[in-house]
Amino acid sequence: MTSDFYQQYYNAGKDFKLRTAFYFNNPTKFMACDALKRLHEARGDKIIIFCNHIFSLKEYAIRLKIPYICGEVDDRERMNIIAHFRDGNEINTIIFSEVGDTSIDIPNANVII
């Protein structure tokens, strides 16, 4: 964390929700994720990013211009995103919430962030 961001995180004290929001929305963490995504996409890799904080997941998806899958995404859309990721080249990175932690069969995914 940058020192300014850490100071705000520290000042949140015992407010668990606020500290969690700061933790997940750390700009340094986002920059690292973006750099890893760009590096691996340039190599032709298939990347899955996991994020358990729904607000952050959506922000990452918007800022990284990638599709996301969480509990709010219906089954049809989930299957569509996964099919395009697995079978094509138009989607090379997707971001999952906890719904992606089990029972996903995407053998061509070779990078997890």
PEJOTA-V883437 format. One record per residue. N is the residue number from 1. PSI is psi in whole degrees, -180 to 180 (* if undefined). OMEGA is omega in whole degrees, -180 to 180 (none if undefined). D_FIRST is the distance of its C-alpha to the first C-alpha in whole Angstrom. Layout:
n=N psi=PSI omega=OMEGA d_first=D_FIRST
n=N psi=PSI omega=OMEGA d_first=D_FIRST
This chain:
n=1 psi=145 omega=172 d_first=0
n=2 psi=160 omega=-177 d_first=4
n=3 psi=-39 omega=178 d_first=6
n=4 psi=-44 omega=-180 d_first=8
n=5 psi=-41 omega=179 d_first=6
n=6 psi=-39 omega=180 d_first=6
n=7 psi=-42 omega=178 d_first=9
n=8 psi=-41 omega=177 d_first=10
n=9 psi=-47 omega=-180 d_first=9
n=10 psi=-42 omega=-179 d_first=11
n=11 psi=-16 omega=178 d_first=14
n=12 psi=-15 omega=175 d_first=15
n=13 psi=-126 omega=-176 d_first=16
n=14 psi=9 omega=178 d_first=18
n=15 psi=93 omega=-173 d_first=18
n=16 psi=-44 omega=-178 d_first=18
n=17 psi=-42 omega=180 d_first=18
n=18 psi=-44 omega=178 d_first=15
n=19 psi=-40 omega=178 d_first=13
n=20 psi=-43 omega=178 d_first=13
n=21 psi=-43 omega=177 d_first=13
n=22 psi=-43 omega=-178 d_first=10
n=23 psi=-49 omega=-177 d_first=9
n=24 psi=-26 omega=-176 d_first=11
n=25 psi=21 omega=177 d_first=10
n=26 psi=120 omega=-178 d_first=6
n=27 psi=-30 omega=178 d_first=7
n=28 psi=-38 omega=177 d_first=6
n=29 psi=-42 omega=178 d_first=8
n=30 psi=-44 omega=-180 d_first=11
n=31 psi=-39 omega=178 d_first=11
n=32 psi=-43 omega=179 d_first=11
n=33 psi=-45 omega=179 d_first=14
n=34 psi=-45 omega=-180 d_first=16
n=35 psi=-43 omega=178 d_first=16
n=36 psi=-42 omega=178 d_first=17
n=37 psi=-50 omega=-179 d_first=20
n=38 psi=-42 omega=179 d_first=21
n=39 psi=-50 omega=-176 d_first=22
n=40 psi=-34 omega=175 d_first=23
n=41 psi=-38 omega=178 d_first=25
n=42 psi=-27 omega=178 d_first=27
n=43 psi=-6 omega=-179 d_first=28
n=44 psi=16 omega=-179 d_first=30
n=45 psi=160 omega=172 d_first=28
n=46 psi=123 omega=-168 d_first=28
n=47 psi=134 omega=171 d_first=24
n=48 psi=128 omega=176 d_first=23
n=49 psi=132 omega=176 d_first=20
n=50 psi=137 omega=177 d_first=20
n=51 psi=124 omega=-177 d_first=18
n=52 psi=-1 omega=180 d_first=19
n=53 psi=110 omega=-170 d_first=18
n=54 psi=-44 omega=179 d_first=21
n=55 psi=-47 omega=180 d_first=19
n=56 psi=-42 omega=179 d_first=16
n=57 psi=-47 omega=-180 d_first=19
n=58 psi=-40 omega=178 d_first=21
n=59 psi=-45 omega=177 d_first=18
n=60 psi=-46 omega=-179 d_first=17
n=61 psi=-44 omega=179 d_first=21
n=62 psi=-51 omega=-175 d_first=22
n=63 psi=-32 omega=180 d_first=19
n=64 psi=-7 omega=180 d_first=20
n=65 psi=52 omega=179 d_first=23
n=66 psi=153 omega=177 d_first=24
n=67 psi=155 omega=178 d_first=26
n=68 psi=156 omega=176 d_first=25
n=69 psi=122 omega=175 d_first=27
n=70 psi=-176 omega=-178 d_first=26
n=71 psi=-24 omega=-179 d_first=29
n=72 psi=-16 omega=-178 d_first=30
n=73 psi=125 omega=-177 d_first=31
n=74 psi=162 omega=-174 d_first=35
n=75 psi=-39 omega=-179 d_first=36
n=76 psi=-46 omega=179 d_first=38
n=77 psi=-39 omega=177 d_first=35
n=78 psi=-49 omega=-178 d_first=33
n=79 psi=-37 omega=178 d_first=36
n=80 psi=-47 omega=180 d_first=36
n=81 psi=-48 omega=-178 d_first=32
n=82 psi=-41 omega=180 d_first=33
n=83 psi=-44 omega=179 d_first=36
n=84 psi=-35 omega=177 d_first=35
n=85 psi=-47 omega=-175 d_first=32
n=86 psi=-42 omega=-169 d_first=34
n=87 psi=-10 omega=-176 d_first=37
n=88 psi=-172 omega=179 d_first=36
n=89 psi=2 omega=-179 d_first=34
n=90 psi=-23 omega=175 d_first=33
n=91 psi=114 omega=180 d_first=30
n=92 psi=-9 omega=179 d_first=28
n=93 psi=135 omega=173 d_first=25
n=94 psi=157 omega=179 d_first=25
n=95 psi=132 omega=-177 d_first=22
n=96 psi=149 omega=166 d_first=23
n=97 psi=-160 omega=180 d_first=23
n=98 psi=-21 omega=-180 d_first=24
n=99 psi=-20 omega=180 d_first=28
n=100 psi=1 omega=-176 d_first=27
n=101 psi=-23 omega=-177 d_first=27
n=102 psi=153 omega=171 d_first=30
n=103 psi=36 omega=174 d_first=33
n=104 psi=129 omega=178 d_first=32
n=105 psi=91 omega=178 d_first=34
n=106 psi=81 omega=-174 d_first=33
n=107 psi=-21 omega=-179 d_first=34
n=108 psi=-6 omega=175 d_first=33
n=109 psi=123 omega=-177 d_first=29
n=110 psi=3 omega=177 d_first=28
n=111 psi=131 omega=176 d_first=24
n=112 psi=129 omega=176 d_first=22
n=113 psi=* omega=none d_first=18
